[in-house]
């Protein structure tokens, strides 16, 4: 059985959680390889709506082992709370979780650092989730971070954790002392789940079992491949799965890109196809486009062909899953960007200069029908099929899976 990497091709919020949940049926291992508590993977299963921030989505499937890789940053308090919530719902997630000892931990003081940094930027603020993710990565690459394996030496770990607190002044130290004590306790609990995840994954593959590697956020939020500086701090592209999970690139069999039928982003930064006014609000309302982690309304826009093609080739996508197609139902004329005007340079311009590029649009006929519940490609309205085919052509990879609603059962497998 293969190792399949699943990544987002936009600014996150592409619906990866549902796609991972769908594909994890029959999987043995699902491993998160990037991000932290700033991620939000939503799965609708019957009457339940579950939002996972750090736990691998595959843990919702009975018998699946969940792994958190070294490229992630772990908030141990919220991780344990998330696992406890699933436990109350009858999902034994904690028992099936394994963690890389090399993953870094998010100290409570990092939230103060991140808030202060955002406030200092003024109008140029990134729009982070204020979960302390950025400072955790800063300390990681500054070689001053706390790792899961450090919590195996509980006394030294507690001293290090309190030492970080002492650097924030007496008032902050007083207000956060209880939080740091809880952080130390839960970090030690997370350390009890530490394992040689590389060997686990390779053994599963050798035994012919399916392994999924689940990304967080999206390619356009990657610090190298994305719209810098309006990006996240951890790597979001398929190649990051290798370093995070301790596997060589030759072991990856497939890369699946998840793309929305339209575009969204949260926070600041360039967004060439952004819509404003009633149509943007219509899409936002229909798609429930509010952040799973922060609740912030997402900016909405038309599908961006050039950025989708860029993200697809950056990740080496073998095929695509298109999500939220049902949201576009009832819009008479749909627009897709198929390029930029003549001022665009030959190379991908993804930093501040992206804001100066003007997209070129093409129109496509919409469909009036509701498509939720449709289970076969042939049953889709012709206009909806044409739209998917055009997204496929603009993205440069075949679309094999189409999501037609929020529930885990509302998917169409398209083999052609």
RONU-677515 format. One record per residue: residue in one letter; x negated, y negated, z negated of N, C-alpha, C, O in turn. Coordinates in steps of 0.1 Angstrom, whole numbers, plus 5000, padded with zeros to 4 digits. Layout:
N
AXYZXYZXYZXYZ...
//
This chain:
416
X499250125000500050005000499149885000498049884996X499749765005498849645007498749554995499549564985X497749464995497749344987498249234995497649195005X499349174990500049064997499948934989500248934977X499448824995499348694988500448604993500748595005X501148544984502348464987502048324982501748294971X502048224992501748084989502747994995503548025004X502847874989503747764994502947685004501747665003X503747645015503147565025503347415024502947335033X504047375014504447225013503847175000502647204997X504547084994504147014981504747094969505147034959X504847224970505447304960506947304961507547244971X507647374952509147374952509747444965510847404969X508947534971509447584984510447704981510947754991X510547744969511347864966510547994965511048104968X509247974962508448094961508948194951508748314953X509548144940509948234929510948344935510848464932X511848294943512848384948512248484958512548604958X511248434966510648524976509748634969509748744972X509048584958508248684951509148784944508848904944X510248744938511148834932511748934942511849054939X512048884953512648974964511549074968511949194969X510349034970509349124975508749214964508149314967X508949174951508449254940509249384937508749464929X510349394944511049524942510249634949510049634961X509849724941508949834946507449804944506649884947X507149684939505749654936505249714923506049744914X503949734921503449784909502849674900502949674888X502249574907501549464900501949334907501949324919X502249224899502449094905501549004896501648994884X500548934903499548854896499648704900499648674912X499748624890499748474892498248434893497448474885X497848364904496448324905496148174904495048134905X497148094902496947954901497947884893499047944890X497647764888498647674881498747704866498047784861X499747644860499947664846501447634843502247664850X501647564831503047534827503647424835504747384833X502847364845503447264853504247324865504847254873X504147464867504847534877506247564872506547574860X507147584882508547634878509047724889509447674900X509147854887509547944896510947994892511148054882X511947964901513347984897513848114904513648124916X514548194897515248314902516648324898516948304886X517548344907518948364904519248504906519148564917X519748574895520048714895521448734889521648724877X522448744898523848754893524248624886524148514893X524648634874525048514866523948444859524048334853X522748494860521548444853520748354862520448384874X520248244857519348154863518048154854518148104843X516948204859515748214851514648124857514448134870X514048044849512947954854511648004846511547984834X510748054854509448094848508347994851508247954863X507647954841506647854843505247914844504347864851X504948014836503648074835503648224838502648284844X504648294834504748434836504948474851505648404858X504248574855504448614869505948654872506548724864X506448604883507848634886508148784886509348824883X507248864891507549004892507849074879508449184879X507549014867507949074855509449084853509949164844X510249014861511649034861512149164866513249204864X511249234873511549374878510949474868509849474865X511849564864511449664855510249754860510249794871X509349774851508149854855507049784861505949844863X507149654865506149584871505149524861505549474850X503849544863502849484855502549344859502349314871X502549244850502249104853500849064849500449104838X500248994857498848954855498748804856499348744866X497948734847497648594849496148584851495348634843X495748524862494348524867493548414861494048324854X492248424863491248324858491448184863491048094856X492048174875492248044880493347964874493547844877X494148034866495247964859494747894846493747934841X495547804841495347744828496547774820497747744824X496347824808497447884800497747794788496947764780X499047754787499547694774500047804766501147854769X499347854756499747974749501047964741501748064740X501347844736502547824729503847844738504747924735X503747774749504947784759504947924765506047964769X503847984767503848124773504548214764505348294768X504248214751504848304742506348274740507148364739X506748144741508148104740508848164752510048204751X508248154764508848204776509048354776510148404779X508048424770508148564769509248604759509948704761X509348534748510448554738511848534744512748614741X511948434752513248404758513648524767514848574767X512748574775513048694783513348814775514148894778X512648824764512848944755514348934750514949044749X514848824747516248804742517248844753518348884750X516748834766517648864777517449014781517949054791X516649084773516449224776515249254786515149364791X514449154789513249174798512049184789511549094783X511449304789510249334781508949274788508149354793X508849144789507749084797506449094790505449124796X506449064777505149054769504449184769503249194770X505249294768504549424768503849464781502949544781X504349404792503749444805502849334810502449334822X502449244802501549134806500149154803499749204792X499249124813497749134811497248994816497748934825X496148954809495648814811494148824813493448904807X493648744823492148744825491548674812492048564808X490448734807489748664796489148534800488748454791X488948514813488348394818489248274820488848164824X490548294819491548184821491348084810491048114798X491547954813491347854803492647824796493747844801X492547764784493647734776493947584775492947504776X495147544774495647404774495847364760496847404753X494947284754494947234740496047134739496247054749X496747124728497747014727497246874729498046784734X496046844726495446714728495346674743495246554746X495346774751495146744766496346664771496246594780X497546684765498746604769498546454766498846374774X497946424755497646284752496646224762496746114767X495646304766494646264776495346234789495046134795X496246324793496846314806497746194806497846114816X498546174795499446054795498645924795499045834802X497545914788496745794788496145774802496045654806X495745874809495145864822496245814832495945724840X497445874831498545824840498845684838499045604847X498945644825499345504822498245404827498545294831X496945454826495845364831495845334846495345244850X496545424853496545414868497645314873497545274884X498545284864499645184868500445234879500945344879X500545154890501345184901500745294909501445354918X499545324907498845434915498945574907498145664910X499745584897499945704889500245824898500945804908X499745934895499846054903501246114902501846164912X501946094891503246154888503146304884503846384888X502246324874502046464869503146504860504046414856X503146624856504146674846503846644832504646674823X502646584829502146554816502146674807502346664795X501746794813501646914805500146944801499847044796X499246844804497846864800497046954810496047004807X497646974822496947064831495746994837494647064837X495746874841494546804846493446804837492346844840X493546764824492446764815491946904812490746924809X492747004813492247144811491347184822490247244820X491647144835490747174846489447084845488347124849X489646954840488446864839487446934829486246934832X487946974818487047044808486547174813485347204810X487347244821486747364827485547334836484547404834X485647244845484547214854483447134848482347124853X483847074836482747004829482047094819481247054811X482447224819481847324811482047294796481147324788X483247244793483547214779484947274775485547244765X485447374783486747424781486847534771485847594767X488047564767488347684759488947794767489947774774X488347914766488848024774489548124765489448124753X490348214772491048314764490148404756490348434745X488948434762488048524755487448454742487048524733X487448314742486948244730487848274718487348284707X489148294721490048324710489948464704490548494693X489148544710488848674704487948664691487848744682X487248544690486448514678487248404671486948284672X488248444664489248354658488748244650489248134650X487748274641487248174632486548064640486847944638X485648094649484948004657485947924666485747804668X486847994671487847934680488647824672488947714677X489047854660489847764652489047634649489547524650X487747654647486847534644486747454656486747324656X486547514668486447444681487747364684487647244688X488847424681490147364684490347244675490847144680X490047254663490147144653489147034657489446914655X488047064662487046964665487546884677487246764677X488246934686488846854697489846754691489846644695X490646804681491646714675490946594668491446484668X489846624662489146514654488646404663488346294658X488546424676488146314685489246224689488946134698X490446234684491546154689492046054678493146004680X491246034668491645934658492545994647493146104649X492645924636493245984624494845994626495446094622X495445904633496845904635497246024643498246094640X496546034655496846154664496546284657497246384658X495446284650495046404643496046454633496346574632X496646354626497646394616498946444622499446544618X499346384633500546414640500446554647501446624649X499246584652499146704660498546824653498346924659X498246804640497546914633498347044633497847154636X499647034631500547154631500547214645500647334646X500547134655500547184669499247254672499247364679X498147204667496847274669496847404662496347504667X497347414650497447534642498247644650497847754651X499347594655500247684663499447734676499547844680X498747634682497947664694496947774691496747874699X496247764680495247864676495948004674495448104679X497048004667497748134664498148204677497948314679X498748124686499248184699498148214708498348304717X497048134708495948174716495348304713494948384721X495348334700494848464695495748574700495348684703X497048544700498048644705497848674720497848784725X497548564728497348574742496048654744495948734754X495048634736493748704737493948854736493148934741X494948894728495149034726495649104739495649224740X496049024749496449074762495349074773495549104784X494149024768493049014778492649154783492649254776X492349164796491949284802491049264815490949144819X490449364819489649364832490649364844490949474849X491149254847492249254857491749294871492549344879X490549264874489949304887490049454889490449504899X489549524879489549674879491049724880491249824887X491949654873493349704873493949694887494549784892X493649574894494249554907493649654917494349714925X492249664917491649754926492049904924492149974934X492249934912492750074909494150094915494450204920X495049994913496350004918496350024933497150104939X495449944940495349954955494850084959495350144969X493850134951493250274955494350384953494250484960X495250364944496350464942497550444952498550504950X497350344961498450324971499650244966500750254971X499450164955500550084950500549944955499449894958X501749884956501849744962501449644951501949654940X500649544955500249444946500549304953500249284964X501249224945501549084950500748984943500648994930X500148884950499448774943500248654945500548614957X500748594934501648484935501048354932500448334922X501148254942500548124940501548034933502748064930X501047914929501947814923501747684931500747664938X502647584929502647464937502547494952503147594956X501847414960501847444974500547384980499747314974X500347424993499047395000498747245000497647194998X499847165002499647015003499346954989499146834988X499447034978498946984965497647044961497147014950X496947114970495647174967494647054967494746964975X493747054957492746944956491846934968491346824971X491647034976490747034988491647025000491246945009X492647095001493447105013494647005013495346995024X494946945002496246865001496046715002494946675007X497046644999497146505001496446424989497146364981X495146444988494346384978494446234978494446174989X494546164966494446214952495746264946495746304935X496846264954498146304949498346454950499146504958X497546524942497446664942497446724928497346644918X497546854927497346914914495846944912495046904920X495547014901494147024897493547164900492347184901X494447264902494047394905494247434920495147374926X493447524925493547554939494847634942495247724935X495547594953496847654956496847744968497847804972X495747754975495647824988495347974986494948014975X495548044997495448194996494048244991493948334984X493048164996491648204992491448204978490548274973X492148124970491948114956492348244949491848264937X493148324955493548454949492348534946492348614936X491348524955490148614954489348584941489048674933X489048454940488248414928488948434915488448464905X490248404915491048404903491248554898491248574886X491448644908491848784904490648874905490748994901X489448824909488248914910488349014921487949124919X488848974932488849064944488249004956488248874957X487649074965487049024977488048994987489149064987X487848904996488748865007489148985016490248985022X488249085017488549195026489649285021490149365028X490049265008491049345002492449295005493449365002X492549165010493849105013494349165026493749155036X495549225025496249275038497149185045497149175057X497849095037498849005043498848875035498648875023X499048765042499348635035500748595040500948575052X501648565031502948525034503048375030502848345018X503448295039503748145036505148125034506048165042X505548055024506948015021507147865024506347785019X508047845033508347705038509847675037510647765040X510147555033511547515032512047475046511247445055X513347485047513947445060513947295062514147245073X513547225051513347075052512147055042511547145038X511846925039510646905031511046825018512046755018X510346855008510446784995509146764989508146834991X509046664980507946654971508346574958509246494959X507646604948507846534935506646454932505546494935X506846334926505746244922505346154934506046154944X504246094932503745994942503046064953502746184953X502745984963501946034974502646024988503846004988X501846034999502446015012503346125015503246245011X504446095023505446185027506046135040507046065040X505446175052505746115065507246125069507746025075X507846235066509246255070510246225060511446265061X509946145050510846125039512146045043512045955052X513246095038514546025040514945945028514545965017X515745845031516345765020517845745023518245765034X518545705012519945685014520845805013520445905007X522045795018523045895016522646035021522946135015X521946045032521546175037520546245028520646365025X519546165023518646225013519346275001519046374996X520346194996521046234984521946354987522146434978X522446364999523246485003522446605002522846714997X521246605008520346725008519846754993519846864989X519546644986519146664972520246734964519946824956X521446694966522646744958522846894963523046984955X522846914976523147044981522047144977522347264974X520847104977519747184974519347194960518347264956X520047114951519747104937518247074935517547134928X517846964943516446924943516046844931515846724932X515946914920515446854908514446944902514547064902X513346884897512146964893512547074882513147044872X512147194885512347304875511647284862512047334852X510547204862509747184850510147054844510247044831X510346944851510546814846511946764847512346674840X512746824857514046774859514146644868515146594871X512946604873512846484881513546504895513346614900X514246404900514746424914513646434924512746354923X513746524933512746544943513046444955514146424959X511946394961512046324974512346424985511746534985X513246384994513646485004513446425018513446305020X513146515028512846465041513046575051513346685048X512846545064512946645075511746735075510646705069X511946845081510846945083509746885090509846815101X508446905085507246845091506446955098505747035092X506546965111505947065119504447065118503747165115X503746945120502346945120501746985106500747055106X502346935095501846975082502047125079501247195073X503247175084503447315082502447405090501947505085X502147365102501147435110499847435104499047535103X499447315099498147295092498047395080497047455078X499147395072499147475060499147625063498547705056X499847665074499847805078498547855082498147955078X497847775090496447815095495447805083494447885083X495647715074494647705063494747825054493747875049X495947885053496148005045495948135052495848235047X495848125066495848245074497048325073497048445072X498248255074499548325072499748435083499648405095X500148555079500548655088502048635092502448665104X502848595083504248565086504748465075504148445065X505948415078506648315069507948365064508648445070X508348305053509648315047510248175047509548085041X511348155053511948015053513148015042513948105042X513147915034514147915023515047795025514747695032X516147805017517147695017517747655030518047535032X517847745039518447715052519847675051520347595058X520547735041521947705038522247555035523347505037X521247495029521347355025521647265037522347155035X521147295049521347215060522647225067523047155077X523447325063524747345069525647215067525747155057X526347185078527247075078526646935082527346835083X525346935085524746815091524746825106524246925112X525346735113525646745127524346755135524146845144X523446665133522146665140521046675130520846595121X520146775133518946795124517746745132517646755144X516846695124515546645130514346725125514346765113X513446745134512146815130511046725136511046685147X510046705128508846635133507946735140507646845135X507546705153506746785161505346725164504646785172X505046615157503746555159503746415153504746375147X502646345155502546205151502346115163501946165174X502545985162502345895173500945895177500045955171X500645815188499345815194498245765185497045785189X498545705174497445655165496845765156495845735150X497345885156496845985148495446035152495246055164X494546055143493246105147493246255150494246315148X492146305156492146445160492046535148492546655149X491546495136491346575125492546555115493246455116X492846655106493946635097493746525087492746535080X494546425087494446305078495346335067496646325069X494846365055495746405044495646315032496446335023X494746225031494646135020495546015022496646025027X495145905017495945785017496345745032497345685034X495445775041495745745055496945815061497445765071X497445925055498545995060499845905060500745915068X499845815050501045715049501145635062502245585065X500045605069500145525081500545595093500845525103X500645725093501045795105502545805106503345825097X503045785119504445785121504845915128504345955139X505745995122506146125128506946105141507746005143X506846195150507646205162508646315160508346425157X509946275162511046375159511646425172511646365183X512246545171513146605181514446635174514446675162X515546635181516846665175517246805178516946855189X517946865169518546995171519946995166520346925156X520847065173522247075169522347155155521747255153X523147095146523347165134524547265135524947295146X524947315123526047415123526947375112526547345101X528247385114529247345104529447455094529947435083X529147585097529547695089528647705076527447665076X529247755065528447795054527847935056528548025061X526547945054525948075058525548155046524948265047X525848105033525548185021526348325022527448325026X525648425019526248555019526048635032526248755032X525548565042525248635055524048725053523048675047X524148845058523048945055522248985067521349065066X522648945079521948985091521748875100522448775100X520648885108520248775117521248745128521548635131X521948855132522948835143524148765138524848695146X524448765125525648695120525448555118526348475117X524148505118523948365116524448285128524448335139X524948165126525348085137524248065147523048055143X524548055160523448035170522547915167521347925169X523147805163522347685160521447715148520247655148X521847785138520947825127519747905132518647895128X520048005140519048095146518048005154516848025153X518547915162517647835170516747745161515647725165X517347695150516547615141515347695135514247645135X515647815131514647905125513547935136512347925133X513947965148513047985159512147865162510947885165X512647745161511847625163510947605151509747565154X511347625139510447625128509247715129508147685127X509547835134508547935137507547885147506347905145X508047835158507147785169506247665164505047665167X506847575156506047465151505047505140503947445139X505347605133504447655122503347745127502347755120X503547805138502547895143502448035137501448095138X503448075131503548215125504948265125505848185124X505148395127506548445128507348435115506748455104X508548405116509448405104510148545103510848585112X509848615092510348745090511448745079512248845079X511548645071512548645060513248515060512548405060X514548515059515348385059516148395046516948495044X516048295038516948285026518148205029518048085034X519348255025520548185029521348145016522548115017X520748145005521448104993520448134981519448194982X520848084969520048094957519848234951518848264945X520848324953520848454946519748544953519448524965X519148624945518148714950518648804961517848864969X519948824962520448914973520748844986520948904996X520648704986520948634998519748605006519148495007X519348715013518148715022518448795034519248885034X517848745045517848825058516448855062515648775063X516248985064514949035069515049035084515949105090X514148965090514148955105512849015110511748955108X512849125117511649195120511049155133509849175136X511849095142511349055155510348935154509848895164
//
